Amino acid sequence: MTFKEKYLAGEIPFEDIDLYIEEWNGSDDERRLAEYLGLNADEEDVWVDESDEALKEMLDSRKK
């Protein structure tokens, strides 16, 4: 499961995004970071252009 899937399912806290980023940095995964995290284009834009908090708010609005 991706970071986004686990976060939306309530399995991990948002702060675990940092662990996923570290894991991606240390891997040979060829996907872009946003793809690795499971983010769509809108979520990636909010994250890059605004902040972690803005992404968290966007994801929280979709939480189960």
PDB file of N, CA, C and O in Angstrom, chain B, residues numbered from 101:
ATOM      1  N   MET B 101       0.844  -1.197   0.000  1.00  0.00           N
ATOM      2  CA  MET B 101       0.000   0.000   0.000  1.00  0.00           C
ATOM      3  C   MET B 101       0.881   1.251   0.000  1.00  0.00           C
ATOM      4  O   MET B 101       1.985   1.257   0.546  1.00  0.00           O
ATOM      5  N   THR B 102       0.370   2.287  -0.617  1.00  0.00           N
ATOM      6  CA  THR B 102       1.110   3.547  -0.647  1.00  0.00           C
ATOM      7  C   THR B 102       0.891   4.313   0.668  1.00  0.00           C
ATOM      8  O   THR B 102       0.037   3.961   1.483  1.00  0.00           O
ATOM      9  N   PHE B 103       1.688   5.362   0.840  1.00  0.00           N
ATOM     10  CA  PHE B 103       1.507   6.238   1.995  1.00  0.00           C
ATOM     11  C   PHE B 103       0.064   6.734   2.048  1.00  0.00           C
ATOM     12  O   PHE B 103      -0.586   6.668   3.092  1.00  0.00           O
ATOM     13  N   LYS B 104      -0.428   7.231   0.918  1.00  0.00           N
ATOM     14  CA  LYS B 104      -1.775   7.808   0.878  1.00  0.00           C
ATOM     15  C   LYS B 104      -2.830   6.782   1.269  1.00  0.00           C
ATOM     16  O   LYS B 104      -3.730   7.094   2.049  1.00  0.00           O
ATOM     17  N   GLU B 105      -2.736   5.579   0.747  1.00  0.00           N
ATOM     18  CA  GLU B 105      -3.713   4.538   1.068  1.00  0.00           C
ATOM     19  C   GLU B 105      -3.704   4.217   2.565  1.00  0.00           C
ATOM     20  O   GLU B 105      -4.758   4.101   3.190  1.00  0.00           O
ATOM     21  N   LYS B 106      -2.518   4.076   3.122  1.00  0.00           N
ATOM     22  CA  LYS B 106      -2.421   3.758   4.555  1.00  0.00           C
ATOM     23  C   LYS B 106      -2.905   4.926   5.412  1.00  0.00           C
ATOM     24  O   LYS B 106      -3.576   4.720   6.423  1.00  0.00           O
ATOM     25  N   TYR B 107      -2.569   6.145   5.011  1.00  0.00           N
ATOM     26  CA  TYR B 107      -2.996   7.310   5.780  1.00  0.00           C
ATOM     27  C   TYR B 107      -4.513   7.451   5.748  1.00  0.00           C
ATOM     28  O   TYR B 107      -5.137   7.665   6.787  1.00  0.00           O
ATOM     29  N   LEU B 108      -5.107   7.333   4.567  1.00  0.00           N
ATOM     30  CA  LEU B 108      -6.557   7.472   4.449  1.00  0.00           C
ATOM     31  C   LEU B 108      -7.297   6.366   5.195  1.00  0.00           C
ATOM     32  O   LEU B 108      -8.425   6.563   5.646  1.00  0.00           O
ATOM     33  N   ALA B 109      -6.666   5.215   5.323  1.00  0.00           N
ATOM     34  CA  ALA B 109      -7.275   4.102   6.060  1.00  0.00           C
ATOM     35  C   ALA B 109      -7.076   4.253   7.567  1.00  0.00           C
ATOM     36  O   ALA B 109      -7.590   3.449   8.344  1.00  0.00           O
ATOM     37  N   GLY B 110      -6.335   5.275   7.979  1.00  0.00           N
ATOM     38  CA  GLY B 110      -6.099   5.504   9.402  1.00  0.00           C
ATOM     39  C   GLY B 110      -5.047   4.599  10.009  1.00  0.00           C
ATOM     40  O   GLY B 110      -4.980   4.454  11.229  1.00  0.00           O
ATOM     41  N   GLU B 111      -4.222   3.986   9.165  1.00  0.00           N
ATOM     42  CA  GLU B 111      -3.219   3.040   9.651  1.00  0.00           C
ATOM     43  C   GLU B 111      -1.929   3.710  10.106  1.00  0.00           C
ATOM     44  O   GLU B 111      -1.190   3.149  10.914  1.00  0.00           O
ATOM     45  N   ILE B 112      -1.655   4.907   9.591  1.00  0.00           N
ATOM     46  CA  ILE B 112      -0.420   5.612   9.941  1.00  0.00           C
ATOM     47  C   ILE B 112      -0.711   7.096  10.130  1.00  0.00           C
ATOM     48  O   ILE B 112      -1.678   7.609   9.566  1.00  0.00           O
ATOM     49  N   PRO B 113       0.113   7.796  10.917  1.00  0.00           N
ATOM     50  CA  PRO B 113      -0.052   9.250  11.056  1.00  0.00           C
ATOM     51  C   PRO B 113       0.532   9.957   9.834  1.00  0.00           C
ATOM     52  O   PRO B 113       1.362   9.391   9.123  1.00  0.00           O
ATOM     53  N   PHE B 114       0.103  11.179   9.593  1.00  0.00           N
ATOM     54  CA  PHE B 114       0.595  11.933   8.443  1.00  0.00           C
ATOM     55  C   PHE B 114       2.112  12.092   8.479  1.00  0.00           C
ATOM     56  O   PHE B 114       2.767  12.085   7.437  1.00  0.00           O
ATOM     57  N   GLU B 115       2.660  12.234   9.670  1.00  0.00           N
ATOM     58  CA  GLU B 115       4.096  12.458   9.818  1.00  0.00           C
ATOM     59  C   GLU B 115       4.930  11.328   9.227  1.00  0.00           C
ATOM     60  O   GLU B 115       6.114  11.517   8.948  1.00  0.00           O
ATOM     61  N   ASP B 116       4.330  10.158   9.032  1.00  0.00           N
ATOM     62  CA  ASP B 116       5.058   9.034   8.436  1.00  0.00           C
ATOM     63  C   ASP B 116       5.433   9.300   6.983  1.00  0.00           C
ATOM     64  O   ASP B 116       6.188   8.531   6.387  1.00  0.00           O
ATOM     65  N   ILE B 117       4.914  10.383   6.409  1.00  0.00           N
ATOM     66  CA  ILE B 117       5.302  10.733   5.043  1.00  0.00           C
ATOM     67  C   ILE B 117       6.818  10.869   4.951  1.00  0.00           C
ATOM     68  O   ILE B 117       7.417  10.528   3.931  1.00  0.00           O
ATOM     69  N   ASP B 118       7.433  11.368   6.019  1.00  0.00           N
ATOM     70  CA  ASP B 118       8.893  11.530   6.026  1.00  0.00           C
ATOM     71  C   ASP B 118       9.608  10.187   5.909  1.00  0.00           C
ATOM     72  O   ASP B 118      10.642  10.089   5.249  1.00  0.00           O
ATOM     73  N   LEU B 119       9.063   9.159   6.545  1.00  0.00           N
ATOM     74  CA  LEU B 119       9.656   7.823   6.453  1.00  0.00           C
ATOM     75  C   LEU B 119       9.551   7.282   5.031  1.00  0.00           C
ATOM     76  O   LEU B 119      10.482   6.655   4.526  1.00  0.00           O
ATOM     77  N   TYR B 120       8.427   7.525   4.400  1.00  0.00           N
ATOM     78  CA  TYR B 120       8.244   7.088   3.012  1.00  0.00           C
ATOM     79  C   TYR B 120       9.209   7.820   2.082  1.00  0.00           C
ATOM     80  O   TYR B 120       9.748   7.223   1.151  1.00  0.00           O
ATOM     81  N   ILE B 121       9.425   9.104   2.330  1.00  0.00           N
ATOM     82  CA  ILE B 121      10.362   9.881   1.513  1.00  0.00           C
ATOM     83  C   ILE B 121      11.773   9.330   1.679  1.00  0.00           C
ATOM     84  O   ILE B 121      12.492   9.157   0.695  1.00  0.00           O
ATOM     85  N   GLU B 122      12.172   9.055   2.914  1.00  0.00           N
ATOM     86  CA  GLU B 122      13.494   8.472   3.168  1.00  0.00           C
ATOM     87  C   GLU B 122      13.638   7.124   2.479  1.00  0.00           C
ATOM     88  O   GLU B 122      14.675   6.830   1.884  1.00  0.00           O
ATOM     89  N   GLU B 123      12.594   6.307   2.563  1.00  0.00           N
ATOM     90  CA  GLU B 123      12.608   4.989   1.931  1.00  0.00           C
ATOM     91  C   GLU B 123      12.778   5.124   0.420  1.00  0.00           C
ATOM     92  O   GLU B 123      13.558   4.394  -0.191  1.00  0.00           O
ATOM     93  N   TRP B 124      12.044   6.063  -0.178  1.00  0.00           N
ATOM     94  CA  TRP B 124      12.132   6.294  -1.622  1.00  0.00           C
ATOM     95  C   TRP B 124      13.533   6.773  -2.004  1.00  0.00           C
ATOM     96  O   TRP B 124      14.100   6.325  -3.001  1.00  0.00           O
ATOM     97  N   ASN B 125      14.085   7.691  -1.201  1.00  0.00           N
ATOM     98  CA  ASN B 125      15.428   8.209  -1.485  1.00  0.00           C
ATOM     99  C   ASN B 125      16.477   7.099  -1.476  1.00  0.00           C
ATOM    100  O   ASN B 125      17.449   7.158  -2.229  1.00  0.00           O
ATOM    101  N   GLY B 126      16.285   6.089  -0.630  1.00  0.00           N
ATOM    102  CA  GLY B 126      17.244   5.003  -0.514  1.00  0.00           C
ATOM    103  C   GLY B 126      16.954   3.821  -1.427  1.00  0.00           C
ATOM    104  O   GLY B 126      17.643   2.803  -1.370  1.00  0.00           O
ATOM    105  N   SER B 127      15.942   3.957  -2.264  1.00  0.00           N
ATOM    106  CA  SER B 127      15.553   2.837  -3.118  1.00  0.00           C
ATOM    107  C   SER B 127      15.971   3.091  -4.566  1.00  0.00           C
ATOM    108  O   SER B 127      16.418   4.181  -4.921  1.00  0.00           O
ATOM    109  N   ASP B 128      15.815   2.063  -5.382  1.00  0.00           N
ATOM    110  CA  ASP B 128      16.060   2.232  -6.814  1.00  0.00           C
ATOM    111  C   ASP B 128      14.732   2.276  -7.578  1.00  0.00           C
ATOM    112  O   ASP B 128      14.682   2.012  -8.779  1.00  0.00           O
ATOM    113  N   ASP B 129      13.671   2.613  -6.865  1.00  0.00           N
ATOM    114  CA  ASP B 129      12.344   2.734  -7.467  1.00  0.00           C
ATOM    115  C   ASP B 129      12.388   3.846  -8.513  1.00  0.00           C
ATOM    116  O   ASP B 129      12.862   4.949  -8.241  1.00  0.00           O
ATOM    117  N   GLU B 130      11.894   3.546  -9.694  1.00  0.00           N
ATOM    118  CA  GLU B 130      11.964   4.515 -10.793  1.00  0.00           C
ATOM    119  C   GLU B 130      10.777   5.475 -10.848  1.00  0.00           C
ATOM    120  O   GLU B 130      10.767   6.405 -11.654  1.00  0.00           O
ATOM    121  N   ARG B 131       9.784   5.254  -9.998  1.00  0.00           N
ATOM    122  CA  ARG B 131       8.630   6.164  -9.971  1.00  0.00           C
ATOM    123  C   ARG B 131       9.039   7.504  -9.375  1.00  0.00           C
ATOM    124  O   ARG B 131       9.963   7.589  -8.566  1.00  0.00           O
ATOM    125  N   ARG B 132       8.332   8.547  -9.794  1.00  0.00           N
ATOM    126  CA  ARG B 132       8.512   9.852  -9.154  1.00  0.00           C
ATOM    127  C   ARG B 132       8.038   9.738  -7.706  1.00  0.00           C
ATOM    128  O   ARG B 132       7.242   8.859  -7.377  1.00  0.00           O
ATOM    129  N   LEU B 133       8.522  10.615  -6.857  1.00  0.00           N
ATOM    130  CA  LEU B 133       8.164  10.567  -5.441  1.00  0.00           C
ATOM    131  C   LEU B 133       6.651  10.619  -5.238  1.00  0.00           C
ATOM    132  O   LEU B 133       6.107   9.844  -4.451  1.00  0.00           O
ATOM    133  N   ALA B 134       5.973  11.515  -5.933  1.00  0.00           N
ATOM    134  CA  ALA B 134       4.517  11.634  -5.763  1.00  0.00           C
ATOM    135  C   ALA B 134       3.817  10.327  -6.106  1.00  0.00           C
ATOM    136  O   ALA B 134       2.881   9.924  -5.416  1.00  0.00           O
ATOM    137  N   GLU B 135       4.264   9.666  -7.163  1.00  0.00           N
ATOM    138  CA  GLU B 135       3.676   8.381  -7.541  1.00  0.00           C
ATOM    139  C   GLU B 135       3.938   7.344  -6.457  1.00  0.00           C
ATOM    140  O   GLU B 135       3.049   6.568  -6.104  1.00  0.00           O
ATOM    141  N   TYR B 136       5.151   7.332  -5.935  1.00  0.00           N
ATOM    142  CA  TYR B 136       5.526   6.393  -4.875  1.00  0.00           C
ATOM    143  C   TYR B 136       4.631   6.575  -3.650  1.00  0.00           C
ATOM    144  O   TYR B 136       4.236   5.605  -3.002  1.00  0.00           O
ATOM    145  N   LEU B 137       4.318   7.838  -3.344  1.00  0.00           N
ATOM    146  CA  LEU B 137       3.475   8.147  -2.190  1.00  0.00           C
ATOM    147  C   LEU B 137       1.997   7.885  -2.475  1.00  0.00           C
ATOM    148  O   LEU B 137       1.189   7.804  -1.550  1.00  0.00           O
ATOM    149  N   GLY B 138       1.645   7.751  -3.751  1.00  0.00           N
ATOM    150  CA  GLY B 138       0.255   7.507  -4.134  1.00  0.00           C
ATOM    151  C   GLY B 138      -0.539   8.778  -4.379  1.00  0.00           C
ATOM    152  O   GLY B 138      -1.769   8.747  -4.418  1.00  0.00           O
ATOM    153  N   LEU B 139       0.160   9.902  -4.545  1.00  0.00           N
ATOM    154  CA  LEU B 139      -0.523  11.182  -4.727  1.00  0.00           C
ATOM    155  C   LEU B 139      -0.925  11.394  -6.183  1.00  0.00           C
ATOM    156  O   LEU B 139      -0.181  11.040  -7.098  1.00  0.00           O
ATOM    157  N   ASN B 140      -2.102  11.971  -6.389  1.00  0.00           N
ATOM    158  CA  ASN B 140      -2.505  12.340  -7.740  1.00  0.00           C
ATOM    159  C   ASN B 140      -1.931  13.725  -8.061  1.00  0.00           C
ATOM    160  O   ASN B 140      -1.291  14.340  -7.207  1.00  0.00           O
ATOM    161  N   ALA B 141      -2.151  14.210  -9.264  1.00  0.00           N
ATOM    162  CA  ALA B 141      -1.557  15.474  -9.701  1.00  0.00           C
ATOM    163  C   ALA B 141      -2.006  16.656  -8.836  1.00  0.00           C
ATOM    164  O   ALA B 141      -1.190  17.512  -8.491  1.00  0.00           O
ATOM    165  N   ASP B 142      -3.289  16.711  -8.485  1.00  0.00           N
ATOM    166  CA  ASP B 142      -3.780  17.816  -7.643  1.00  0.00           C
ATOM    167  C   ASP B 142      -3.135  17.794  -6.271  1.00  0.00           C
ATOM    168  O   ASP B 142      -2.742  18.837  -5.746  1.00  0.00           O
ATOM    169  N   GLU B 143      -3.025  16.611  -5.690  1.00  0.00           N
ATOM    170  CA  GLU B 143      -2.408  16.487  -4.364  1.00  0.00           C
ATOM    171  C   GLU B 143      -0.928  16.865  -4.420  1.00  0.00           C
ATOM    172  O   GLU B 143      -0.412  17.532  -3.524  1.00  0.00           O
ATOM    173  N   GLU B 144      -0.260  16.431  -5.477  1.00  0.00           N
ATOM    174  CA  GLU B 144       1.158  16.781  -5.638  1.00  0.00           C
ATOM    175  C   GLU B 144       1.319  18.296  -5.749  1.00  0.00           C
ATOM    176  O   GLU B 144       2.210  18.873  -5.126  1.00  0.00           O
ATOM    177  N   ASP B 145       0.470  18.935  -6.532  1.00  0.00           N
ATOM    178  CA  ASP B 145       0.546  20.393  -6.700  1.00  0.00           C
ATOM    179  C   ASP B 145       0.366  21.124  -5.377  1.00  0.00           C
ATOM    180  O   ASP B 145       1.118  22.047  -5.066  1.00  0.00           O
ATOM    181  N   VAL B 146      -0.627  20.713  -4.602  1.00  0.00           N
ATOM    182  CA  VAL B 146      -0.868  21.345  -3.302  1.00  0.00           C
ATOM    183  C   VAL B 146       0.342  21.150  -2.387  1.00  0.00           C
ATOM    184  O   VAL B 146       0.766  22.077  -1.696  1.00  0.00           O
ATOM    185  N   TRP B 147       0.884  19.952  -2.393  1.00  0.00           N
ATOM    186  CA  TRP B 147       2.037  19.632  -1.546  1.00  0.00           C
ATOM    187  C   TRP B 147       3.251  20.465  -1.929  1.00  0.00           C
ATOM    188  O   TRP B 147       3.915  21.032  -1.062  1.00  0.00           O
ATOM    189  N   VAL B 148       3.544  20.542  -3.222  1.00  0.00           N
ATOM    190  CA  VAL B 148       4.724  21.261  -3.707  1.00  0.00           C
ATOM    191  C   VAL B 148       4.532  22.775  -3.622  1.00  0.00           C
ATOM    192  O   VAL B 148       5.425  23.494  -3.173  1.00  0.00           O
ATOM    193  N   ASP B 149       3.373  23.252  -4.051  1.00  0.00           N
ATOM    194  CA  ASP B 149       3.141  24.693  -4.136  1.00  0.00           C
ATOM    195  C   ASP B 149       2.768  25.330  -2.803  1.00  0.00           C
ATOM    196  O   ASP B 149       3.008  26.520  -2.595  1.00  0.00           O
ATOM    197  N   GLU B 150       2.178  24.538  -1.892  1.00  0.00           N
ATOM    198  CA  GLU B 150       1.725  25.103  -0.629  1.00  0.00           C
ATOM    199  C   GLU B 150       2.530  24.562   0.552  1.00  0.00           C
ATOM    200  O   GLU B 150       3.474  25.207   1.008  1.00  0.00           O
ATOM    201  N   SER B 151       2.160  23.378   1.046  1.00  0.00           N
ATOM    202  CA  SER B 151       2.856  22.864   2.224  1.00  0.00           C
ATOM    203  C   SER B 151       2.402  21.451   2.563  1.00  0.00           C
ATOM    204  O   SER B 151       1.425  20.943   2.013  1.00  0.00           O
ATOM    205  N   ASP B 152       3.132  20.834   3.480  1.00  0.00           N
ATOM    206  CA  ASP B 152       2.718  19.545   4.016  1.00  0.00           C
ATOM    207  C   ASP B 152       1.337  19.673   4.653  1.00  0.00           C
ATOM    208  O   ASP B 152       0.483  18.802   4.485  1.00  0.00           O
ATOM    209  N   GLU B 153       1.126  20.754   5.377  1.00  0.00           N
ATOM    210  CA  GLU B 153      -0.141  20.962   6.083  1.00  0.00           C
ATOM    211  C   GLU B 153      -1.305  21.054   5.098  1.00  0.00           C
ATOM    212  O   GLU B 153      -2.388  20.530   5.359  1.00  0.00           O
ATOM    213  N   ALA B 154      -1.082  21.716   3.974  1.00  0.00           N
ATOM    214  CA  ALA B 154      -2.139  21.827   2.959  1.00  0.00           C
ATOM    215  C   ALA B 154      -2.464  20.448   2.386  1.00  0.00           C
ATOM    216  O   ALA B 154      -3.629  20.135   2.144  1.00  0.00           O
ATOM    217  N   LEU B 155      -1.446  19.634   2.172  1.00  0.00           N
ATOM    218  CA  LEU B 155      -1.687  18.273   1.689  1.00  0.00           C
ATOM    219  C   LEU B 155      -2.441  17.471   2.738  1.00  0.00           C
ATOM    220  O   LEU B 155      -3.376  16.742   2.409  1.00  0.00           O
ATOM    221  N   LYS B 156      -2.042  17.602   3.992  1.00  0.00           N
ATOM    222  CA  LYS B 156      -2.707  16.882   5.077  1.00  0.00           C
ATOM    223  C   LYS B 156      -4.190  17.254   5.124  1.00  0.00           C
ATOM    224  O   LYS B 156      -5.050  16.382   5.250  1.00  0.00           O
ATOM    225  N   GLU B 157      -4.482  18.538   5.022  1.00  0.00           N
ATOM    226  CA  GLU B 157      -5.880  18.991   5.030  1.00  0.00           C
ATOM    227  C   GLU B 157      -6.660  18.404   3.854  1.00  0.00           C
ATOM    228  O   GLU B 157      -7.808  17.987   4.007  1.00  0.00           O
ATOM    229  N   MET B 158      -6.029  18.377   2.687  1.00  0.00           N
ATOM    230  CA  MET B 158      -6.695  17.831   1.501  1.00  0.00           C
ATOM    231  C   MET B 158      -6.993  16.350   1.706  1.00  0.00           C
ATOM    232  O   MET B 158      -8.097  15.892   1.411  1.00  0.00           O
ATOM    233  N   LEU B 159      -6.019  15.603   2.207  1.00  0.00           N
ATOM    234  CA  LEU B 159      -6.220  14.176   2.442  1.00  0.00           C
ATOM    235  C   LEU B 159      -7.238  13.938   3.555  1.00  0.00           C
ATOM    236  O   LEU B 159      -8.063  13.029   3.468  1.00  0.00           O
ATOM    237  N   ASP B 160      -7.172  14.755   4.595  1.00  0.00           N
ATOM    238  CA  ASP B 160      -8.113  14.582   5.706  1.00  0.00           C
ATOM    239  C   ASP B 160      -9.559  14.751   5.245  1.00  0.00           C
ATOM    240  O   ASP B 160     -10.463  14.133   5.807  1.00  0.00           O
ATOM    241  N   SER B 161      -9.781  15.574   4.239  1.00  0.00           N
ATOM    242  CA  SER B 161     -11.144  15.765   3.752  1.00  0.00           C
ATOM    243  C   SER B 161     -11.663  14.518   3.042  1.00  0.00           C
ATOM    244  O   SER B 161     -12.861  14.408   2.778  1.00  0.00           O
ATOM    245  N   ARG B 162     -10.771  13.581   2.733  1.00  0.00           N
ATOM    246  CA  ARG B 162     -11.152  12.339   2.034  1.00  0.00           C
ATOM    247  C   ARG B 162     -11.051  11.113   2.921  1.00  0.00           C
ATOM    248  O   ARG B 162     -11.342  10.001   2.482  1.00  0.00           O
ATOM    249  N   LYS B 163     -10.642  11.307   4.163  1.00  0.00           N
ATOM    250  CA  LYS B 163     -10.431  10.159   5.059  1.00  0.00           C
ATOM    251  C   LYS B 163     -11.711   9.389   5.290  1.00  0.00           C
ATOM    252  O   LYS B 163     -12.801   9.959   5.346  1.00  0.00           O
ATOM    253  N   LYS B 164     -11.558   8.083   5.422  1.00  0.00           N
ATOM    254  CA  LYS B 164     -12.696   7.188   5.658  1.00  0.00           C
ATOM    255  C   LYS B 164     -13.208   7.331   7.065  1.00  0.00           C
ATOM    256  O   LYS B 164     -14.164   6.655   7.446  1.00  0.00           O
TER     257      LYS B 164
END
